[in-house]
């Protein structure tokens, strides 16, 4: 059950990123909003995305410290994908 809930939350995160991409280009369908906040804010240097990253990290802090950075690394390593697709 824990795995299914986690997969659902990842899907919601990806949906949020796709929704935001309708208004602000540069997103990917398989990328989570959290990972995008890190990529656009810390790697690409966008001040707006840095603020978004800080907001998301603050919300997620009780659950996971440095959530956006960890989400970005998870995306890079494809940890949310089945083992056969990595």
C-alpha positions as CSV (number, residue, x, y, z in Angstrom):
1,X,0.0,0.0,0.0
2,X,2.9,2.4,0.8
3,X,4.3,2.0,-2.7
4,X,0.9,2.7,-4.3
5,X,0.5,5.9,-2.2
6,X,4.0,7.1,-3.1
7,X,3.3,6.4,-6.8
8,X,0.1,8.4,-6.6
9,X,1.9,11.3,-5.0
10,X,4.6,11.3,-7.7
11,X,1.9,11.3,-10.3
12,X,0.2,14.4,-8.7
13,X,3.6,16.1,-8.5
14,X,4.1,15.4,-12.3
15,X,0.6,16.6,-13.0
16,X,1.3,19.9,-11.2
17,X,4.5,20.3,-13.3
18,X,2.5,19.7,-16.5
19,X,-0.2,22.2,-15.4
20,X,2.5,24.9,-14.7
21,X,4.1,24.1,-18.0
22,X,0.9,25.3,-19.8
23,X,1.8,28.8,-18.6
24,X,5.6,28.6,-18.1
25,X,7.4,26.6,-20.8
26,X,10.4,24.4,-20.2
27,X,8.8,21.5,-18.2
28,X,8.8,17.8,-19.0
29,X,5.8,15.4,-18.6
30,X,7.8,12.9,-16.6
31,X,9.4,15.4,-14.4
32,X,8.1,16.3,-10.9
33,X,7.4,19.9,-10.0
34,X,9.8,19.5,-7.1
35,X,12.7,18.3,-9.4
36,X,11.9,21.1,-11.8
37,X,12.2,23.7,-8.9
38,X,15.7,22.4,-8.2
39,X,16.7,22.2,-11.9
40,X,15.4,25.6,-12.9
41,X,16.4,27.3,-9.7
42,X,19.7,25.9,-8.8
43,X,21.1,24.6,-12.1
44,X,19.7,27.2,-14.5
45,X,19.7,30.0,-12.0
46,X,16.1,31.3,-12.2
47,X,15.3,33.5,-9.3
48,X,11.6,32.7,-9.5
49,X,12.3,28.9,-9.4
50,X,14.6,29.4,-6.5
51,X,11.7,31.0,-4.5
52,X,9.5,28.1,-5.6
53,X,12.1,25.6,-4.4
54,X,12.3,27.3,-1.0
55,X,8.5,27.2,-0.7
56,X,8.3,23.5,-1.6
57,X,11.3,22.6,0.6
58,X,9.7,24.5,3.5
59,X,6.4,22.6,3.1
60,X,8.1,19.3,2.8
61,X,10.7,19.8,5.5
62,X,8.8,17.8,8.2
63,X,8.8,14.8,5.8
64,X,12.1,15.2,3.9
65,X,14.9,17.7,4.2
66,X,16.2,19.1,0.9
67,X,13.1,17.6,-0.9
68,X,13.7,19.3,-4.2
69,X,17.3,18.4,-4.5
70,X,16.5,14.8,-3.6
71,X,13.7,14.7,-6.1
72,X,16.0,16.0,-8.8
73,X,18.6,13.3,-8.0
74,X,15.8,10.7,-8.0
75,X,14.7,11.9,-11.5
76,X,18.2,11.7,-12.7
77,X,18.7,8.2,-11.5
78,X,15.1,7.3,-12.5
79,X,14.3,5.9,-9.1
80,X,10.6,6.4,-9.6
81,X,10.6,4.1,-12.6
82,X,10.4,0.3,-12.5
83,X,13.8,-1.5,-12.2
84,X,13.3,-2.9,-15.7
85,X,13.2,0.7,-17.1
86,X,16.2,2.1,-15.4
